[in-house]
Amino acid sequence: MYFSNLHSTSHIGAEVKILSYPVTADPAVLADHEQLTDVCRELDAAHLEVRRLYDRWSELKVMQAGLGG
């Protein structure tokens, strides 16, 4: 995996993964369609994980507010 040295155990880790490497800046990645596909899949998965974590965070904040916060 292209981002195997990074861990996505938290939303910060997933955000770091998303932002850590501008794919379009690496001609080697762009020249290798299989690697580009893998990188795009990993970035998509990281984006989805961040969205899931923020959605959950929002749910928990609502629950906390409902309990008197």
PDB file of N, H, CA, C and O in Angstrom:
ATOM      1  N   MET A   1       0.835  -1.180   0.000  1.00  0.00           N
ATOM      2  CA  MET A   1       0.000   0.000   0.000  1.00  0.00           C
ATOM      3  C   MET A   1       0.878   1.240   0.000  1.00  0.00           C
ATOM      4  O   MET A   1       1.926   1.284   0.645  1.00  0.00           O
ATOM      5  N   TYR A   2       0.442   2.210  -0.711  1.00  0.00           N
ATOM      6  H   TYR A   2      -0.409   2.174  -1.234  1.00  0.00           H
ATOM      7  CA  TYR A   2       1.223   3.423  -0.877  1.00  0.00           C
ATOM      8  C   TYR A   2       1.408   4.174   0.431  1.00  0.00           C
ATOM      9  O   TYR A   2       2.458   4.775   0.660  1.00  0.00           O
ATOM     10  N   PHE A   3       0.399   4.144   1.290  1.00  0.00           N
ATOM     11  H   PHE A   3      -0.454   3.656   1.104  1.00  0.00           H
ATOM     12  CA  PHE A   3       0.454   4.870   2.543  1.00  0.00           C
ATOM     13  C   PHE A   3       0.680   3.936   3.731  1.00  0.00           C
ATOM     14  O   PHE A   3       0.255   4.248   4.844  1.00  0.00           O
ATOM     15  N   SER A   4       1.325   2.827   3.524  1.00  0.00           N
ATOM     16  H   SER A   4       1.670   2.573   2.621  1.00  0.00           H
ATOM     17  CA  SER A   4       1.436   1.824   4.576  1.00  0.00           C
ATOM     18  C   SER A   4       2.208   2.318   5.791  1.00  0.00           C
ATOM     19  O   SER A   4       2.059   1.759   6.878  1.00  0.00           O
ATOM     20  N   ASN A   5       3.024   3.346   5.633  1.00  0.00           N
ATOM     21  H   ASN A   5       3.145   3.800   4.750  1.00  0.00           H
ATOM     22  CA  ASN A   5       3.776   3.842   6.776  1.00  0.00           C
ATOM     23  C   ASN A   5       2.952   4.767   7.660  1.00  0.00           C
ATOM     24  O   ASN A   5       3.440   5.198   8.705  1.00  0.00           O
ATOM     25  N   LEU A   6       1.731   5.083   7.281  1.00  0.00           N
ATOM     26  H   LEU A   6       1.335   4.733   6.433  1.00  0.00           H
ATOM     27  CA  LEU A   6       0.865   5.942   8.073  1.00  0.00           C
ATOM     28  C   LEU A   6      -0.267   5.115   8.655  1.00  0.00           C
ATOM     29  O   LEU A   6      -0.755   4.177   8.024  1.00  0.00           O
ATOM     30  N   HIS A   7      -0.679   5.470   9.859  1.00  0.00           N
ATOM     31  H   HIS A   7      -0.283   6.232  10.372  1.00  0.00           H
ATOM     32  CA  HIS A   7      -1.745   4.739  10.531  1.00  0.00           C
ATOM     33  C   HIS A   7      -3.001   5.590  10.564  1.00  0.00           C
ATOM     34  O   HIS A   7      -2.929   6.794  10.810  1.00  0.00           O
ATOM     35  N   SER A   8      -4.139   4.985  10.321  1.00  0.00           N
ATOM     36  H   SER A   8      -4.198   4.007  10.121  1.00  0.00           H
ATOM     37  CA  SER A   8      -5.401   5.724  10.354  1.00  0.00           C
ATOM     38  C   SER A   8      -6.241   5.270  11.537  1.00  0.00           C
ATOM     39  O   SER A   8      -7.416   4.933  11.386  1.00  0.00           O
ATOM     40  N   THR A   9      -5.630   5.264  12.716  1.00  0.00           N
ATOM     41  H   THR A   9      -4.676   5.538  12.839  1.00  0.00           H
ATOM     42  CA  THR A   9      -6.341   4.825  13.913  1.00  0.00           C
ATOM     43  C   THR A   9      -7.203   5.918  14.502  1.00  0.00           C
ATOM     44  O   THR A   9      -7.957   5.668  15.442  1.00  0.00           O
ATOM     45  N   SER A  10      -7.110   7.117  13.975  1.00  0.00           N
ATOM     46  H   SER A  10      -6.498   7.320  13.212  1.00  0.00           H
ATOM     47  CA  SER A  10      -7.930   8.220  14.442  1.00  0.00           C
ATOM     48  C   SER A  10      -8.266   9.108  13.261  1.00  0.00           C
ATOM     49  O   SER A  10      -7.726   8.937  12.168  1.00  0.00           O
ATOM     50  N   HIS A  11      -9.161  10.056  13.485  1.00  0.00           N
ATOM     51  H   HIS A  11      -9.600  10.195  14.372  1.00  0.00           H
ATOM     52  CA  HIS A  11      -9.484  10.972  12.389  1.00  0.00           C
ATOM     53  C   HIS A  11      -8.264  11.777  11.999  1.00  0.00           C
ATOM     54  O   HIS A  11      -8.119  12.141  10.832  1.00  0.00           O
ATOM     55  N   ILE A  12      -7.391  12.061  12.936  1.00  0.00           N
ATOM     56  H   ILE A  12      -7.509  11.765  13.884  1.00  0.00           H
ATOM     57  CA  ILE A  12      -6.171  12.805  12.612  1.00  0.00           C
ATOM     58  C   ILE A  12      -5.284  11.968  11.702  1.00  0.00           C
ATOM     59  O   ILE A  12      -4.732  12.481  10.729  1.00  0.00           O
ATOM     60  N   GLY A  13      -5.146  10.695  12.011  1.00  0.00           N
ATOM     61  H   GLY A  13      -5.594  10.279  12.801  1.00  0.00           H
ATOM     62  CA  GLY A  13      -4.344   9.815  11.161  1.00  0.00           C
ATOM     63  C   GLY A  13      -4.904   9.725   9.755  1.00  0.00           C
ATOM     64  O   GLY A  13      -4.152   9.724   8.780  1.00  0.00           O
ATOM     65  N   ALA A  14      -6.215   9.648   9.647  1.00  0.00           N
ATOM     66  H   ALA A  14      -6.826   9.649  10.439  1.00  0.00           H
ATOM     67  CA  ALA A  14      -6.836   9.585   8.322  1.00  0.00           C
ATOM     68  C   ALA A  14      -6.652  10.899   7.576  1.00  0.00           C
ATOM     69  O   ALA A  14      -6.406  10.900   6.370  1.00  0.00           O
ATOM     70  N   GLU A  15      -6.769  12.015   8.286  1.00  0.00           N
ATOM     71  H   GLU A  15      -6.969  12.014   9.266  1.00  0.00           H
ATOM     72  CA  GLU A  15      -6.556  13.301   7.635  1.00  0.00           C
ATOM     73  C   GLU A  15      -5.113  13.448   7.181  1.00  0.00           C
ATOM     74  O   GLU A  15      -4.847  13.957   6.092  1.00  0.00           O
ATOM     75  N   VAL A  16      -4.189  13.005   8.010  1.00  0.00           N
ATOM     76  H   VAL A  16      -4.406  12.591   8.894  1.00  0.00           H
ATOM     77  CA  VAL A  16      -2.784  13.051   7.620  1.00  0.00           C
ATOM     78  C   VAL A  16      -2.568  12.227   6.367  1.00  0.00           C
ATOM     79  O   VAL A  16      -1.840  12.636   5.463  1.00  0.00           O
ATOM     80  N   LYS A  17      -3.203  11.064   6.316  1.00  0.00           N
ATOM     81  H   LYS A  17      -3.794  10.732   7.051  1.00  0.00           H
ATOM     82  CA  LYS A  17      -3.078  10.221   5.131  1.00  0.00           C
ATOM     83  C   LYS A  17      -3.590  10.945   3.890  1.00  0.00           C
ATOM     84  O   LYS A  17      -2.963  10.898   2.831  1.00  0.00           O
ATOM     85  N   ILE A  18      -4.718  11.607   4.027  1.00  0.00           N
ATOM     86  H   ILE A  18      -5.227  11.645   4.887  1.00  0.00           H
ATOM     87  CA  ILE A  18      -5.306  12.313   2.893  1.00  0.00           C
ATOM     88  C   ILE A  18      -4.400  13.440   2.426  1.00  0.00           C
ATOM     89  O   ILE A  18      -4.202  13.629   1.226  1.00  0.00           O
ATOM     90  N   LEU A  19      -3.858  14.180   3.367  1.00  0.00           N
ATOM     91  H   LEU A  19      -4.019  14.027   4.342  1.00  0.00           H
ATOM     92  CA  LEU A  19      -3.107  15.387   3.033  1.00  0.00           C
ATOM     93  C   LEU A  19      -1.612  15.169   2.846  1.00  0.00           C
ATOM     94  O   LEU A  19      -0.917  16.066   2.370  1.00  0.00           O
ATOM     95  N   SER A  20      -1.110  14.006   3.209  1.00  0.00           N
ATOM     96  H   SER A  20      -1.675  13.277   3.596  1.00  0.00           H
ATOM     97  CA  SER A  20       0.333  13.804   3.269  1.00  0.00           C
ATOM     98  C   SER A  20       1.015  13.724   1.913  1.00  0.00           C
ATOM     99  O   SER A  20       2.220  13.953   1.808  1.00  0.00           O
ATOM    100  N   TYR A  21       0.267  13.406   0.891  1.00  0.00           N
ATOM    101  H   TYR A  21      -0.712  13.220   0.975  1.00  0.00           H
ATOM    102  CA  TYR A  21       0.927  13.227  -0.395  1.00  0.00           C
ATOM    103  C   TYR A  21       0.053  13.701  -1.535  1.00  0.00           C
ATOM    104  O   TYR A  21      -0.985  13.102  -1.815  1.00  0.00           O
ATOM    105  N   PRO A  22       0.462  14.769  -2.195  1.00  0.00           N
ATOM    106  CA  PRO A  22      -0.312  15.221  -3.354  1.00  0.00           C
ATOM    107  C   PRO A  22      -0.014  14.332  -4.564  1.00  0.00           C
ATOM    108  O   PRO A  22       1.021  14.475  -5.215  1.00  0.00           O
ATOM    109  N   VAL A  23      -0.918  13.434  -4.845  1.00  0.00           N
ATOM    110  H   VAL A  23      -1.758  13.318  -4.316  1.00  0.00           H
ATOM    111  CA  VAL A  23      -0.725  12.445  -5.911  1.00  0.00           C
ATOM    112  C   VAL A  23      -0.339  13.104  -7.231  1.00  0.00           C
ATOM    113  O   VAL A  23       0.513  12.593  -7.958  1.00  0.00           O
ATOM    114  N   THR A  24      -0.949  14.210  -7.533  1.00  0.00           N
ATOM    115  H   THR A  24      -1.641  14.625  -6.943  1.00  0.00           H
ATOM    116  CA  THR A  24      -0.687  14.838  -8.824  1.00  0.00           C
ATOM    117  C   THR A  24       0.730  15.391  -8.937  1.00  0.00           C
ATOM    118  O   THR A  24       1.157  15.766 -10.028  1.00  0.00           O
ATOM    119  N   ALA A  25       1.459  15.447  -7.835  1.00  0.00           N
ATOM    120  H   ALA A  25       1.112  15.142  -6.948  1.00  0.00           H
ATOM    121  CA  ALA A  25       2.831  15.971  -7.867  1.00  0.00           C
ATOM    122  C   ALA A  25       3.855  14.887  -8.185  1.00  0.00           C
ATOM    123  O   ALA A  25       5.032  15.193  -8.375  1.00  0.00           O
ATOM    124  N   ASP A  26       3.436  13.651  -8.243  1.00  0.00           N
ATOM    125  H   ASP A  26       2.480  13.403  -8.088  1.00  0.00           H
ATOM    126  CA  ASP A  26       4.387  12.566  -8.470  1.00  0.00           C
ATOM    127  C   ASP A  26       4.169  11.945  -9.848  1.00  0.00           C
ATOM    128  O   ASP A  26       3.235  11.165 -10.036  1.00  0.00           O
ATOM    129  N   PRO A  27       5.014  12.284 -10.802  1.00  0.00           N
ATOM    130  CA  PRO A  27       4.872  11.726 -12.146  1.00  0.00           C
ATOM    131  C   PRO A  27       4.966  10.199 -12.176  1.00  0.00           C
ATOM    132  O   PRO A  27       4.359   9.558 -13.034  1.00  0.00           O
ATOM    133  N   ALA A  28       5.719   9.618 -11.249  1.00  0.00           N
ATOM    134  H   ALA A  28       6.212  10.139 -10.553  1.00  0.00           H
ATOM    135  CA  ALA A  28       5.851   8.156 -11.213  1.00  0.00           C
ATOM    136  C   ALA A  28       4.508   7.494 -10.911  1.00  0.00           C
ATOM    137  O   ALA A  28       4.174   6.458 -11.486  1.00  0.00           O
ATOM    138  N   VAL A  29       3.748   8.097 -10.008  1.00  0.00           N
ATOM    139  H   VAL A  29       4.019   8.939  -9.541  1.00  0.00           H
ATOM    140  CA  VAL A  29       2.424   7.545  -9.682  1.00  0.00           C
ATOM    141  C   VAL A  29       1.486   7.727 -10.863  1.00  0.00           C
ATOM    142  O   VAL A  29       0.747   6.811 -11.223  1.00  0.00           O
ATOM    143  N   LEU A  30       1.513   8.888 -11.452  1.00  0.00           N
ATOM    144  H   LEU A  30       2.113   9.632 -11.159  1.00  0.00           H
ATOM    145  CA  LEU A  30       0.627   9.158 -12.584  1.00  0.00           C
ATOM    146  C   LEU A  30       0.954   8.282 -13.788  1.00  0.00           C
ATOM    147  O   LEU A  30       0.067   7.973 -14.584  1.00  0.00           O
ATOM    148  N   ALA A  31       2.194   7.884 -13.928  1.00  0.00           N
ATOM    149  H   ALA A  31       2.914   8.135 -13.282  1.00  0.00           H
ATOM    150  CA  ALA A  31       2.607   7.059 -15.064  1.00  0.00           C
ATOM    151  C   ALA A  31       2.236   5.590 -14.878  1.00  0.00           C
ATOM    152  O   ALA A  31       2.214   4.834 -15.850  1.00  0.00           O
ATOM    153  N   ASP A  32       1.949   5.184 -13.668  1.00  0.00           N
ATOM    154  H   ASP A  32       1.967   5.798 -12.879  1.00  0.00           H
ATOM    155  CA  ASP A  32       1.636   3.780 -13.369  1.00  0.00           C
ATOM    156  C   ASP A  32       0.155   3.684 -12.998  1.00  0.00           C
ATOM    157  O   ASP A  32      -0.225   3.974 -11.863  1.00  0.00           O
ATOM    158  N   HIS A  33      -0.678   3.275 -13.960  1.00  0.00           N
ATOM    159  H   HIS A  33      -0.369   3.039 -14.881  1.00  0.00           H
ATOM    160  CA  HIS A  33      -2.123   3.277 -13.727  1.00  0.00           C
ATOM    161  C   HIS A  33      -2.540   2.377 -12.569  1.00  0.00           C
ATOM    162  O   HIS A  33      -3.504   2.685 -11.869  1.00  0.00           O
ATOM    163  N   GLU A  34      -1.834   1.277 -12.357  1.00  0.00           N
ATOM    164  H   GLU A  34      -1.050   1.027 -12.925  1.00  0.00           H
ATOM    165  CA  GLU A  34      -2.188   0.395 -11.244  1.00  0.00           C
ATOM    166  C   GLU A  34      -1.884   1.069  -9.906  1.00  0.00           C
ATOM    167  O   GLU A  34      -2.690   0.998  -8.978  1.00  0.00           O
ATOM    168  N   GLN A  35      -0.731   1.717  -9.806  1.00  0.00           N
ATOM    169  H   GLN A  35      -0.077   1.775 -10.560  1.00  0.00           H
ATOM    170  CA  GLN A  35      -0.390   2.412  -8.574  1.00  0.00           C
ATOM    171  C   GLN A  35      -1.328   3.598  -8.341  1.00  0.00           C
ATOM    172  O   GLN A  35      -1.751   3.846  -7.211  1.00  0.00           O
ATOM    173  N   LEU A  36      -1.649   4.322  -9.399  1.00  0.00           N
ATOM    174  H   LEU A  36      -1.306   4.120 -10.317  1.00  0.00           H
ATOM    175  CA  LEU A  36      -2.572   5.446  -9.279  1.00  0.00           C
ATOM    176  C   LEU A  36      -3.942   4.968  -8.800  1.00  0.00           C
ATOM    177  O   LEU A  36      -4.562   5.606  -7.949  1.00  0.00           O
ATOM    178  N   THR A  37      -4.408   3.859  -9.340  1.00  0.00           N
ATOM    179  H   THR A  37      -3.904   3.340 -10.031  1.00  0.00           H
ATOM    180  CA  THR A  37      -5.688   3.292  -8.909  1.00  0.00           C
ATOM    181  C   THR A  37      -5.637   2.935  -7.430  1.00  0.00           C
ATOM    182  O   THR A  37      -6.576   3.228  -6.689  1.00  0.00           O
ATOM    183  N   ASP A  38      -4.547   2.303  -6.994  1.00  0.00           N
ATOM    184  H   ASP A  38      -3.785   2.065  -7.596  1.00  0.00           H
ATOM    185  CA  ASP A  38      -4.396   1.944  -5.582  1.00  0.00           C
ATOM    186  C   ASP A  38      -4.391   3.179  -4.687  1.00  0.00           C
ATOM    187  O   ASP A  38      -5.055   3.206  -3.651  1.00  0.00           O
ATOM    188  N   VAL A  39      -3.643   4.192  -5.090  1.00  0.00           N
ATOM    189  H   VAL A  39      -3.104   4.170  -5.931  1.00  0.00           H
ATOM    190  CA  VAL A  39      -3.566   5.420  -4.305  1.00  0.00           C
ATOM    191  C   VAL A  39      -4.932   6.084  -4.214  1.00  0.00           C
ATOM    192  O   VAL A  39      -5.331   6.542  -3.143  1.00  0.00           O
ATOM    193  N   CYS A  40      -5.641   6.139  -5.317  1.00  0.00           N
ATOM    194  H   CYS A  40      -5.317   5.768  -6.187  1.00  0.00           H
ATOM    195  CA  CYS A  40      -6.975   6.748  -5.314  1.00  0.00           C
ATOM    196  C   CYS A  40      -7.933   5.973  -4.420  1.00  0.00           C
ATOM    197  O   CYS A  40      -8.745   6.575  -3.717  1.00  0.00           O
ATOM    198  N   ARG A  41      -7.852   4.661  -4.438  1.00  0.00           N
ATOM    199  H   ARG A  41      -7.192   4.172  -5.010  1.00  0.00           H
ATOM    200  CA  ARG A  41      -8.707   3.840  -3.559  1.00  0.00           C
ATOM    201  C   ARG A  41      -8.377   4.104  -2.092  1.00  0.00           C
ATOM    202  O   ARG A  41      -9.280   4.229  -1.264  1.00  0.00           O
ATOM    203  N   GLU A  42      -7.081   4.188  -1.769  1.00  0.00           N
ATOM    204  H   GLU A  42      -6.348   4.087  -2.442  1.00  0.00           H
ATOM    205  CA  GLU A  42      -6.678   4.459  -0.389  1.00  0.00           C
ATOM    206  C   GLU A  42      -7.142   5.840   0.055  1.00  0.00           C
ATOM    207  O   GLU A  42      -7.620   6.003   1.178  1.00  0.00           O
ATOM    208  N   LEU A  43      -7.006   6.820  -0.805  1.00  0.00           N
ATOM    209  H   LEU A  43      -6.617   6.687  -1.717  1.00  0.00           H
ATOM    210  CA  LEU A  43      -7.463   8.166  -0.466  1.00  0.00           C
ATOM    211  C   LEU A  43      -8.970   8.200  -0.270  1.00  0.00           C
ATOM    212  O   LEU A  43      -9.462   8.856   0.648  1.00  0.00           O
ATOM    213  N   ASP A  44      -9.706   7.501  -1.124  1.00  0.00           N
ATOM    214  H   ASP A  44      -9.307   6.968  -1.870  1.00  0.00           H
ATOM    215  CA  ASP A  44     -11.152   7.441  -0.989  1.00  0.00           C
ATOM    216  C   ASP A  44     -11.537   6.791   0.336  1.00  0.00           C
ATOM    217  O   ASP A  44     -12.429   7.276   1.032  1.00  0.00           O
ATOM    218  N   ALA A  45     -10.872   5.706   0.681  1.00  0.00           N
ATOM    219  H   ALA A  45     -10.147   5.313   0.115  1.00  0.00           H
ATOM    220  CA  ALA A  45     -11.146   5.032   1.954  1.00  0.00           C
ATOM    221  C   ALA A  45     -10.840   5.948   3.133  1.00  0.00           C
ATOM    222  O   ALA A  45     -11.587   5.974   4.111  1.00  0.00           O
ATOM    223  N   ALA A  46      -9.748   6.697   3.044  1.00  0.00           N
ATOM    224  H   ALA A  46      -9.141   6.676   2.249  1.00  0.00           H
ATOM    225  CA  ALA A  46      -9.398   7.624   4.117  1.00  0.00           C
ATOM    226  C   ALA A  46     -10.437   8.739   4.231  1.00  0.00           C
ATOM    227  O   ALA A  46     -10.817   9.120   5.338  1.00  0.00           O
ATOM    228  N   HIS A  47     -10.893   9.259   3.101  1.00  0.00           N
ATOM    229  H   HIS A  47     -10.584   8.950   2.202  1.00  0.00           H
ATOM    230  CA  HIS A  47     -11.943  10.284   3.113  1.00  0.00           C
ATOM    231  C   HIS A  47     -13.210   9.741   3.770  1.00  0.00           C
ATOM    232  O   HIS A  47     -13.828  10.424   4.587  1.00  0.00           O
ATOM    233  N   LEU A  48     -13.594   8.527   3.419  1.00  0.00           N
ATOM    234  H   LEU A  48     -13.092   7.972   2.756  1.00  0.00           H
ATOM    235  CA  LEU A  48     -14.792   7.927   4.000  1.00  0.00           C
ATOM    236  C   LEU A  48     -14.641   7.723   5.498  1.00  0.00           C
ATOM    237  O   LEU A  48     -15.593   7.929   6.250  1.00  0.00           O
ATOM    238  N   GLU A  49     -13.451   7.319   5.940  1.00  0.00           N
ATOM    239  H   GLU A  49     -12.677   7.152   5.329  1.00  0.00           H
ATOM    240  CA  GLU A  49     -13.202   7.114   7.363  1.00  0.00           C
ATOM    241  C   GLU A  49     -13.289   8.439   8.123  1.00  0.00           C
ATOM    242  O   GLU A  49     -13.872   8.494   9.206  1.00  0.00           O
ATOM    243  N   VAL A  50     -12.724   9.486   7.572  1.00  0.00           N
ATOM    244  H   VAL A  50     -12.251   9.441   6.693  1.00  0.00           H
ATOM    245  CA  VAL A  50     -12.817  10.797   8.213  1.00  0.00           C
ATOM    246  C   VAL A  50     -14.272  11.231   8.311  1.00  0.00           C
ATOM    247  O   VAL A  50     -14.705  11.708   9.359  1.00  0.00           O
ATOM    248  N   ARG A  51     -15.025  11.071   7.240  1.00  0.00           N
ATOM    249  H   ARG A  51     -14.674  10.683   6.388  1.00  0.00           H
ATOM    250  CA  ARG A  51     -16.442  11.438   7.246  1.00  0.00           C
ATOM    251  C   ARG A  51     -17.201  10.642   8.302  1.00  0.00           C
ATOM    252  O   ARG A  51     -18.018  11.200   9.036  1.00  0.00           O
ATOM    253  N   ARG A  52     -16.931   9.330   8.379  1.00  0.00           N
ATOM    254  H   ARG A  52     -16.268   8.878   7.783  1.00  0.00           H
ATOM    255  CA  ARG A  52     -17.604   8.481   9.364  1.00  0.00           C
ATOM    256  C   ARG A  52     -17.278   8.943  10.781  1.00  0.00           C
ATOM    257  O   ARG A  52     -18.164   9.018  11.632  1.00  0.00           O
ATOM    258  N   LEU A  53     -16.016   9.249  11.032  1.00  0.00           N
ATOM    259  H   LEU A  53     -15.296   9.188  10.341  1.00  0.00           H
ATOM    260  CA  LEU A  53     -15.615   9.681  12.366  1.00  0.00           C
ATOM    261  C   LEU A  53     -16.223  11.034  12.737  1.00  0.00           C
ATOM    262  O   LEU A  53     -16.662  11.223  13.871  1.00  0.00           O
ATOM    263  N   TYR A  54     -16.253  11.962  11.805  1.00  0.00           N
ATOM    264  H   TYR A  54     -15.897  11.809  10.884  1.00  0.00           H
ATOM    265  CA  TYR A  54     -16.876  13.255  12.097  1.00  0.00           C
ATOM    266  C   TYR A  54     -18.376  13.116  12.296  1.00  0.00           C
ATOM    267  O   TYR A  54     -18.950  13.787  13.154  1.00  0.00           O
ATOM    268  N   ASP A  55     -19.018  12.259  11.521  1.00  0.00           N
ATOM    269  H   ASP A  55     -18.553  11.713  10.824  1.00  0.00           H
ATOM    270  CA  ASP A  55     -20.446  12.015  11.716  1.00  0.00           C
ATOM    271  C   ASP A  55     -20.703  11.447  13.108  1.00  0.00           C
ATOM    272  O   ASP A  55     -21.639  11.861  13.793  1.00  0.00           O
ATOM    273  N   ARG A  56     -19.870  10.501  13.520  1.00  0.00           N
ATOM    274  H   ARG A  56     -19.110  10.165  12.965  1.00  0.00           H
ATOM    275  CA  ARG A  56     -20.020   9.904  14.852  1.00  0.00           C
ATOM    276  C   ARG A  56     -19.774  10.940  15.940  1.00  0.00           C
ATOM    277  O   ARG A  56     -20.479  10.974  16.949  1.00  0.00           O
ATOM    278  N   TRP A  57     -18.772  11.780  15.730  1.00  0.00           N
ATOM    279  H   TRP A  57     -18.199  11.752  14.910  1.00  0.00           H
ATOM    280  CA  TRP A  57     -18.474  12.831  16.681  1.00  0.00           C
ATOM    281  C   TRP A  57     -19.690  13.752  16.841  1.00  0.00           C
ATOM    282  O   TRP A  57     -20.047  14.137  17.955  1.00  0.00           O
ATOM    283  N   SER A  58     -20.313  14.094  15.723  1.00  0.00           N
ATOM    284  H   SER A  58     -20.023  13.781  14.819  1.00  0.00           H
ATOM    285  CA  SER A  58     -21.516  14.932  15.761  1.00  0.00           C
ATOM    286  C   SER A  58     -22.633  14.251  16.544  1.00  0.00           C
ATOM    287  O   SER A  58     -23.317  14.895  17.340  1.00  0.00           O
ATOM    288  N   GLU A  59     -22.818  12.957  16.321  1.00  0.00           N
ATOM    289  H   GLU A  59     -22.262  12.435  15.674  1.00  0.00           H
ATOM    290  CA  GLU A  59     -23.845  12.207  17.053  1.00  0.00           C
ATOM    291  C   GLU A  59     -23.569  12.251  18.551  1.00  0.00           C
ATOM    292  O   GLU A  59     -24.482  12.459  19.350  1.00  0.00           O
ATOM    293  N   LEU A  60     -22.318  12.056  18.927  1.00  0.00           N
ATOM    294  H   LEU A  60     -21.576  11.888  18.278  1.00  0.00           H
ATOM    295  CA  LEU A  60     -21.961  12.051  20.343  1.00  0.00           C
ATOM    296  C   LEU A  60     -22.150  13.425  20.977  1.00  0.00           C
ATOM    297  O   LEU A  60     -22.564  13.523  22.133  1.00  0.00           O
ATOM    298  N   LYS A  61     -21.854  14.475  20.240  1.00  0.00           N
ATOM    299  H   LYS A  61     -21.517  14.396  19.302  1.00  0.00           H
ATOM    300  CA  LYS A  61     -22.061  15.837  20.760  1.00  0.00           C
ATOM    301  C   LYS A  61     -23.546  16.099  21.002  1.00  0.00           C
ATOM    302  O   LYS A  61     -23.914  16.722  21.999  1.00  0.00           O
ATOM    303  N   VAL A  62     -24.405  15.623  20.087  1.00  0.00           N
ATOM    304  H   VAL A  62     -24.106  15.117  19.277  1.00  0.00           H
ATOM    305  CA  VAL A  62     -25.846  15.772  20.258  1.00  0.00           C
ATOM    306  C   VAL A  62     -26.307  15.006  21.488  1.00  0.00           C
ATOM    307  O   VAL A  62     -27.107  15.509  22.277  1.00  0.00           O
ATOM    308  N   MET A  63     -25.801  13.787  21.650  1.00  0.00           N
ATOM    309  H   MET A  63     -25.152  13.378  21.009  1.00  0.00           H
ATOM    310  CA  MET A  63     -26.156  12.984  22.805  1.00  0.00           C
ATOM    311  C   MET A  63     -25.695  13.664  24.094  1.00  0.00           C
ATOM    312  O   MET A  63     -26.427  13.687  25.083  1.00  0.00           O
ATOM    313  N   GLN A  64     -24.502  14.209  24.081  1.00  0.00           N
ATOM    314  H   GLN A  64     -23.908  14.190  23.277  1.00  0.00           H
ATOM    315  CA  GLN A  64     -23.968  14.886  25.254  1.00  0.00           C
ATOM    316  C   GLN A  64     -24.809  16.114  25.588  1.00  0.00           C
ATOM    317  O   GLN A  64     -25.108  16.369  26.754  1.00  0.00           O
ATOM    318  N   ALA A  65     -25.186  16.865  24.571  1.00  0.00           N
ATOM    319  H   ALA A  65     -24.943  16.658  23.624  1.00  0.00           H
ATOM    320  CA  ALA A  65     -26.011  18.069  24.785  1.00  0.00           C
ATOM    321  C   ALA A  65     -27.363  17.683  25.358  1.00  0.00           C
ATOM    322  O   ALA A  65     -27.915  18.403  26.190  1.00  0.00           O
ATOM    323  N   GLY A  66     -27.898  16.551  24.919  1.00  0.00           N
ATOM    324  H   GLY A  66     -27.449  15.967  24.243  1.00  0.00           H
ATOM    325  CA  GLY A  66     -29.189  16.087  25.405  1.00  0.00           C
ATOM    326  C   GLY A  66     -29.155  15.638  26.855  1.00  0.00           C
ATOM    327  O   GLY A  66     -30.186  15.601  27.527  1.00  0.00           O
ATOM    328  N   LEU A  67     -27.969  15.297  27.334  1.00  0.00           N
ATOM    329  H   LEU A  67     -27.131  15.328  26.788  1.00  0.00           H
ATOM    330  CA  LEU A  67     -27.815  14.874  28.718  1.00  0.00           C
ATOM    331  C   LEU A  67     -27.402  16.023  29.629  1.00  0.00           C
ATOM    332  O   LEU A  67     -27.038  15.810  30.785  1.00  0.00           O
ATOM    333  N   GLY A  68     -27.461  17.218  29.109  1.00  0.00           N
ATOM    334  H   GLY A  68     -27.757  17.391  28.169  1.00  0.00           H
ATOM    335  CA  GLY A  68     -27.119  18.372  29.921  1.00  0.00           C
ATOM    336  C   GLY A  68     -25.667  18.776  29.818  1.00  0.00           C
ATOM    337  O   GLY A  68     -25.189  19.629  30.567  1.00  0.00           O
ATOM    338  N   GLY A  69     -24.951  18.138  28.855  1.00  0.00           N
ATOM    339  H   GLY A  69     -25.339  17.446  28.247  1.00  0.00           H
ATOM    340  CA  GLY A  69     -23.673  18.473  28.472  1.00  0.00           C
ATOM    341  C   GLY A  69     -22.514  18.675  29.191  1.00  0.00           C
ATOM    342  O   GLY A  69     -21.471  18.973  28.609  1.00  0.00           O
TER     343      GLY A  69
END
